Amino acid sequence: MNTNIINMIRIYHNPRCKKSRAGLNYLKEKTDDFQVIEYLKNPISFDELKDLLVRLHKKPQEMIRTQESVYKQNFKGKNFNDDEWIKILTEYPKLIKRPIVVNGSKAVWGDPPEEIDKLF
């Protein structure tokens, strides 16, 4: 089995986001061996997001960008269980904090970018 594929670093990236671009640039300074996933173009599945949360050691509510208007208009102040939040995040990927950087079984939010150092 090719372990390079399993252990390849992945960054879930939104090129329109300043914080995500900063994380990507920081990662480029560390290595050139990674995969960029533009998750607004290639949506994250429910199972993939659930797996990312396990790797991040976070609850879905911690992944939400609460300053987004879609959050304020539709979800602020409402209670959902973890699976419901994951479904909401897959339906509204702009709500996902970014960038998320994964290396093997670990993942971090790359904000601030220095958080990425925890993966090396």
C-alpha positions in Angstrom: 0.0 0.0 0.0 1.2 3.5 -0.8 1.5 5.3 2.5 2.3 8.6 0.8 -1.3 9.0 -0.2 -2.6 8.2 3.3 0.0 10.6 4.9 -0.2 13.3 2.4 -0.9 16.7 3.9 -4.2 18.3 2.8 -5.3 21.9 3.2 -9.0 22.7 3.0 -8.8 26.1 1.4 -10.9 29.1 0.3 -8.9 31.3 -2.1 -11.2 34.2 -1.4 -10.4 34.2 2.4 -7.4 36.2 3.7 -6.8 33.8 6.6 -7.0 30.8 4.3 -4.5 32.3 1.9 -2.2 33.1 4.8 -2.3 29.5 5.9 -1.7 28.2 2.4 1.4 30.5 2.1 2.7 29.4 5.4 2.3 25.8 4.5 4.2 26.4 1.2 7.1 27.7 3.3 7.2 24.3 5.1 6.7 21.9 2.3 5.6 21.5 -1.3 4.2 18.1 -0.7 0.5 18.7 -0.1 -2.9 18.7 -1.7 -5.1 21.8 -1.9 -8.8 21.1 -1.6 -11.0 24.1 -2.5 -14.0 22.9 -0.4 -16.4 25.5 -1.9 -15.8 23.9 -5.3 -15.5 20.3 -4.1 -17.9 20.1 -1.1 -16.9 18.2 2.0 -19.2 15.2 2.6 -20.9 14.5 5.9 -18.6 11.6 6.7 -15.5 13.6 5.7 -16.5 16.5 7.9 -17.2 14.2 10.8 -13.7 12.7 10.3 -12.1 16.1 10.2 -13.8 17.0 13.5 -12.4 13.9 15.1 -8.9 14.8 13.9 -9.3 18.4 15.0 -10.7 17.3 18.4 -13.5 19.8 18.0 -17.3 19.9 18.2 -19.1 21.0 15.0 -20.2 24.3 16.8 -16.5 25.2 17.2 -16.1 25.1 13.4 -18.8 27.7 12.7 -17.9 31.1 11.3 -20.5 33.0 13.4 -19.9 36.3 11.7 -21.3 35.1 8.4 -24.7 36.5 7.5 -26.1 33.1 6.6 -25.4 32.0 10.2 -26.9 35.2 11.8 -30.0 34.9 9.6 -30.7 31.2 9.9 -28.9 29.5 12.8 -27.9 32.0 15.5 -29.5 31.2 18.9 -30.9 27.8 17.7 -30.0 24.5 19.2 -28.9 21.6 17.0 -27.2 18.3 17.8 -23.8 17.5 16.4 -25.1 15.6 13.3 -27.5 18.4 12.5 -24.6 21.0 12.7 -22.5 18.8 10.5 -25.3 18.6 7.9 -25.7 22.4 8.1 -22.0 22.9 7.6 -22.0 20.6 4.5 -25.0 22.5 3.1 -23.4 25.9 3.9 -19.6 25.4 3.5 -18.9 29.1 3.8 -19.7 28.6 7.5 -16.6 26.3 8.0 -13.6 27.9 9.6 -10.6 27.8 7.4 -8.0 26.7 6.5 -8.1 23.2 7.9 -4.8 21.4 7.5 -4.5 17.6 7.9 -1.5 15.5 8.2 -2.1 11.8 9.0 -4.4 11.4 12.0 -4.0 15.1 13.1 -5.6 18.3 11.9 -5.4 21.9 12.9 -7.0 25.2 11.9 -4.4 27.3 10.2 -5.4 30.5 12.0 -3.0 31.8 13.0 -0.8 30.1 10.4 1.7 29.1 13.0 -0.8 26.5 14.2 0.3 24.4 11.2 3.6 23.8 12.9 1.8 21.3 15.2 1.6 18.9 12.3 5.3 18.7 11.6 
